């Protein structure tokens, strides 16, 4: 018998990805101001990653209004998709990662471009509305993060550039 | 303050940092000359076989999508024009500097290059939006702005912890921490390189002040100040995407004074709409980076 190799799937910003293949690892790389929501149902062995860039879609129109790009549109779609594909809302383990902020040590820019912080708040608000408790949060700070979800175990690893991954 | 000896050591101790090719030096001299035309540029490119083949390859890539094959530099010049060709030449030069592992910043091969193309594409989009005249210069300045990181990289290896500690303790930006820990920051080194390469003032200032645009000398012409402000804004948006961002992360402030130079309102809503527009340029960015593979 030939052992199946693990396949890594990169989830770019503006997209989400679901999997029930225990040989797959989902990854979102260099997540800075954007936000990643990881959902995993251990009873069904399936989960996914949603990688969103901006909090609210009301600012965009036309082609700019791709649902996966915005937390208010993308996150409900992601939750709907994961439950439609066999994930049970009651069992979902939810983790939020990202939402880094530009540096501002009392500088002149105040709250300008505080998208990272607002992404994290919007994600929490929507998950709360969906009745989904957040198990772990690693948001804020001034560094990008890599996020990995191992479909076989549901383990989520996070790392900053140049650092070893940590399980959260 | 860093000594001249250390600066020279940093600048010339990097055996892997290539010299600016002769063709680029000649183009630099031409850049400020209004009499220069596309055919003059073509003649210079044709003297360099490496540059000629690279330019033709890019002209025939998906980025331009011409229906028929461009076989000669003269043809490329007549179709693309002087400014576009200048942009291509500097993309090739920047690629040769930036497309390498930058270990001190924890950037794998390709990361800094992707960061540069992202910033260049964003800056060019903003320039178009605000009717800034020289969009090619904006693009070239964005590509070259972090060339100093290539030079400083080796001096940062193993110093990440102390750099982070300095940032927190001194409440300063990462480049200021570089200066405190190593004695010089990446923008200063980049500026020195730009001076030694005889790049025009516009590019020297862009490289030197892209993190702190309002530290530019008062006497600097307004169009250069605007150029630096524009690249600063594009750099900020690029950091927010995380593309090619290393250990320095997002540890640079957005200087709100740039909005005195740029016709963009200081309004979170407006700046967010602009960010959303910039994120939609990803296909264009991918096409450019793919054309170099």
Interface residues (C-beta under 8 A of the other chain):
Chain A: X12 X13 X14 X29 X30 X31 X32 X33 X34 X53 X54 X59 X60 X63 X64 X66 X69 X100 X101 X102 X103 X104 X105 X106 X107 X108 X109 X110 X111 X112 X113 X114 X115 X116 X141 X142 X143 X144 X160 X161 X162
Chain B: X105 X106 X107 X160 X171 X172 X173 X174 X236 X239 X240 X241 X242 X243 X244 X245 X246 X247 X249 X250 X251 X252 X253 X254 X255 X256 X257 X266 X268 X269 X271 X272 X273 X275 X276 X277 X279 X280 X282
